[in-house]
Amino acid sequence: MAKRLVAVDASPLIGLARADVFGLLRDLFAEATVTRIVQGEVMTGKGRPGAPELSDAIKAGWVAVVDASADVDAFADLDDGESSTLALARDHDGPRLVVMDEPLGRWHAEELGVSVVGVAGILIEARKRGLVTAVGPILERLGREGFRLAPDLVRVVLEQVGEPGLEG
């Protein structure tokens, strides 16, 4: 059986870095894969959130960088990073998970029969496994850093992990 693919889009990489919990990807999945397009989106510009963390993860060997399928046009309604991530998952022969926050991209993943999770799901799973003691402070940090999650989603996440709602 083929190895499980965990294909990660740019937004979760940036969000997890902004919240200072980038390592949760390694803790939850051991290995992850990004396309060169996603790598370029994250690492464009010095000091961009996620760039140093992604660079370190690639050097450490737990994030692999691969070329995208030539047929990313199948997802023309998405940006290049999301399209390349979905194309990578679509073409993988074996179990696959896409880590993506874009609602339309998540819909495409589901249409392909690919499991999908976003930053919120990663935080829930990390809390369930005891990798973080509380999700609320991470959600607050994300908000302060400009990474927006819908208020209803924040409420659901906090309910699922048994934490009180956020102030404000």
C-alpha positions in Angstrom: 0.0 0.0 0.0 1.2 3.5 -0.8 2.3 5.8 1.9 -0.2 8.4 3.2 0.2 11.8 1.5 -0.4 14.9 3.7 -0.5 17.7 1.1 -0.5 21.2 2.8 -1.6 24.5 1.2 0.0 27.8 2.0 -2.7 29.3 4.3 -2.4 26.6 7.0 1.4 26.9 6.9 1.2 30.7 7.4 -1.5 30.5 10.1 0.2 27.8 12.1 3.5 29.8 11.9 1.7 33.0 13.0 0.3 31.1 16.0 3.7 29.7 16.8 2.5 26.1 16.5 3.9 25.2 13.1 5.4 22.0 14.6 1.9 20.6 15.1 2.1 19.4 11.5 5.1 17.3 12.3 3.6 16.2 15.6 0.3 15.1 14.1 1.5 13.7 10.7 5.3 13.1 11.0 5.7 14.1 7.4 4.0 16.6 5.0 4.4 17.6 1.4 4.1 20.9 -0.3 4.2 21.7 -4.0 6.9 24.1 -5.3 4.1 26.6 -6.0 3.0 26.5 -2.3 6.7 26.8 -1.2 7.0 29.9 -3.4 3.8 31.4 -2.0 5.0 31.0 1.6 8.6 31.9 1.0 8.2 34.9 -1.2 9.6 37.9 0.6 11.9 38.0 3.6 10.4 37.6 7.0 7.0 36.5 5.8 5.2 34.4 8.4 5.8 30.7 7.7 8.9 31.2 5.6 11.5 30.5 8.2 9.5 27.6 9.7 8.9 26.0 6.3 12.5 26.4 5.3 13.6 24.7 8.6 11.1 21.9 8.1 12.4 21.2 4.6 16.0 21.2 5.9 15.0 18.9 8.7 13.4 16.5 6.2 9.9 16.3 7.5 8.4 18.5 4.7 9.0 17.4 1.2 8.7 19.7 -1.8 7.5 18.3 -5.1 6.5 19.5 -8.5 2.8 20.0 -9.1 0.9 18.0 -11.7 0.9 19.6 -15.1 -2.9 19.5 -15.0 -3.7 22.1 -12.3 -6.1 23.8 -14.6 -8.8 21.4 -13.4 -9.2 23.8 -10.4 -9.2 27.1 -12.3 -11.5 28.7 -9.8 -8.7 28.4 -7.1 -5.3 30.1 -6.8 -2.2 28.2 -8.0 -1.2 26.9 -4.6 -4.6 25.5 -3.8 -4.8 24.0 -7.4 -1.4 22.4 -7.2 -2.1 21.0 -3.7 -5.4 19.4 -4.9 -3.7 18.1 -8.1 -1.0 16.5 -6.0 -3.6 14.8 -3.8 -5.7 13.8 -6.8 -2.8 12.1 -8.5 -1.5 10.2 -5.4 -2.1 6.5 -5.4 -2.9 5.8 -1.8 -4.4 7.4 1.3 -4.3 11.2 1.2 -5.1 14.2 3.3 -5.3 17.8 2.2 -4.6 20.6 4.8 -6.4 23.6 3.4 -8.6 26.4 4.7 -10.1 27.8 1.5 -13.8 26.7 1.4 -13.9 26.2 -2.3 -10.7 24.2 -2.2 -12.1 22.0 0.6 -15.2 21.4 -1.5 -13.0 20.3 -4.4 -11.1 17.9 -2.1 -14.3 16.4 -0.9 -15.6 16.0 -4.4 -12.3 14.1 -5.2 -12.9 11.8 -2.2 -9.9 13.3 -0.4 -9.9 13.9 3.3 -9.5 17.5 4.2 -8.7 19.4 7.4 -7.9 23.1 8.1 -6.2 25.0 10.9 -9.2 24.6 13.1 -9.2 20.8 12.7 -5.5 20.6 13.4 -6.0 22.5 16.6 -8.8 20.2 17.7 -6.8 17.1 17.0 -3.7 18.6 18.7 -5.8 19.3 21.8 -7.3 15.7 21.8 -3.9 14.2 21.6 -2.5 16.4 24.4 -0.1 18.3 22.1 -1.5 21.6 23.3 -3.0 22.3 26.7 -5.5 24.9 25.4 -6.8 26.0 22.0 -8.3 29.3 23.0 -5.0 31.1 23.4 -3.9 29.9 20.0 -7.1 31.1 18.4 -6.6 34.5 20.1 -3.0 34.7 18.8 -4.3 33.8 15.3 -6.8 36.7 15.5 -4.1 39.1 16.7 -1.9 38.1 13.9 -4.6 38.8 11.3 -5.5 35.1 10.5 -9.2 35.1 10.6 -11.5 32.2 11.4 -15.2 32.7 11.3 -16.7 33.4 14.8 -19.0 30.4 14.4 -16.1 28.1 13.6 -14.2 29.5 16.7 -17.2 28.7 18.8 -17.5 25.2 17.4 -13.8 24.5 17.9 -13.9 25.7 21.5 -17.1 23.6 22.2 -15.4 20.5 20.7 -12.4 20.8 23.0 -14.4 21.8 26.0 -13.1 25.3 26.4 -14.9 28.6 27.2 -15.6 31.1 24.5 -13.2 33.9 23.7 -13.7 37.4 25.0 -14.3 40.2 22.6 
